[in-house]
Amino acid sequence: MADPYAVPAEMRDFADRSVQQARKAFEGFMGAVKKSSGTLDEATPVQPNIAAGAAKAVSLAEKNVTAAFDLAEKLVHAKDIQEVMALQSEYLKSQMTSIQDQTREMGEVIAKTMIPGSK
């Protein structure tokens, strides 16, 4: 007897292609953000610490979205609900650690920006 919750191969293929297209579009967007950021820095002198803070924020956002795309790809290929739940749990644990690290990193960047001469 067929699994009533099984996802047809065609739907998996469609979902996989959709995730890949979204990832590619995001990568193109991030390339444009990085390029325009460099152009803005050249056009308007910005305090180095502020520019570093903005670059760090963009980098962290890119890391978070990439992690979400990685999860989406894994979910598309999950065999059953148990694997989906395990993947989701692993992702949430990883993101909690990332959020803690990113909060610390951004705190350091903000401190450098707000307190002249701090390292």
ZIPEVEN-V844878 format. One record per pair of residues at least 12 apart in sequence whose ideal C-beta (glycine too) atoms are under 10 Angstrom apart, sorted by sequence separation. I is the first residue (numbers start at 1). J is the second residue. If there is no record, write none. Layout:
{{I	J} {I	J}}
This chain:
{{74	86} {75	87} {38	51} {41	54} {74	87} {75	88} {37	51} {40	54} {41	55} {74	88} {72	87} {71	87} {74	90} {75	91} {37	54} {38	55} {70	87} {71	88} {74	91} {37	55} {71	90} {72	91} {71	91} {34	55} {37	58} {70	91} {71	92} {68	91} {71	94} {34	58} {67	91} {70	94} {71	95} {33	58} {34	59} {67	94} {68	95} {30	58} {33	61} {34	62} {67	95} {30	59} {33	62} {30	61} {64	95} {67	98} {30	62} {29	62} {64	98} {27	62} {30	65} {63	98} {64	99} {26	62} {29	65} {30	66} {27	65} {60	98} {63	101} {64	102} {26	65} {27	66} {60	99} {63	102} {26	66} {60	101} {61	102} {23	65} {26	68} {27	69} {60	102} {22	65} {23	66} {26	69} {59	102} {60	103} {23	68} {24	69} {57	102} {60	105} {22	68} {23	69} {56	102} {59	105} {60	106} {22	69} {23	70} {57	105} {19	68} {20	69} {23	72} {56	105} {57	106} {60	109} {19	69} {22	72} {23	73} {56	106} {19	70} {19	71} {20	72} {56	108} {57	109} {19	72} {20	73} {53	106} {56	109} {18	72} {19	73} {55	109} {56	110} {19	74} {53	108} {54	109} {16	72} {19	75} {20	76} {53	109} {15	72} {16	73} {19	76} {52	109} {53	110} {15	73} {18	76} {17	76} {50	109} {53	112} {54	113} {15	75} {16	76} {49	109} {52	112} {53	113} {15	76} {16	77} {49	110} {52	113} {53	114} {14	76} {15	77} {49	111} {50	112} {51	113} {13	76} {49	112} {50	113} {12	76} {48	112} {49	113} {11	76} {12	77} {48	113} {49	114} {12	78} {47	113} {49	115} {49	116} {7	76} {47	116} {49	118} {7	78} {7	79} {6	79} {6	80} {5	80} {5	81} {3	80}}
